Amino acid sequence: MERETFQRLVTEYLTALDDAGEDAEPLEIRPDDNLFDVGVVTSLSMIKLIGHISDVTGTSIDLSRYSIESFYTIDSIYDVVERAAADHVDA
């Protein structure tokens, strides 16, 4: 999956999680924004996001292999998904 597509899908999912309603404007999130610091996610919503990303990409993410910092930004999460997908192919 291309990085830009991934960023759009994550932003759409986080907008839906924000529960701002059907007609809500997409959240203004830059790919390098710390999702925790800007108040977009909590630890619980991050787990939901990772599950959603696994479902959408078809990539299993072994959380024990990554530090929490790996999930701070959309860009760093994309990198995790890419590494996890590569690890799965190599296995």
Steps between C-alpha positions, in 0.01 A plus 500: 500500500632842409589735787248765390217246483594372844502853641154568355355175635641560850372859502154385392495233772613745767236749386236229545641413844478868593121445490438845356210374292443390146563840345817570697794658325808275492735561789796720418784259573843527344683172439766600753261619776525308826149354516507486880629856545238653270229309684385289207555163670508341842662168579166323441428672170856424388437128550182536293693688233769233480233231467332698224830548319572127523157425353532752217856412402481128572820534702535347844684736735684338790483782755773344712754570224453878505532777756206728576685778319453301179129584518519873576449628146324387185838488323658282768198267501533467122865402547395234754245357255759493222754320725236255622394424144863447396562275801195293405625456143847404622363241745 
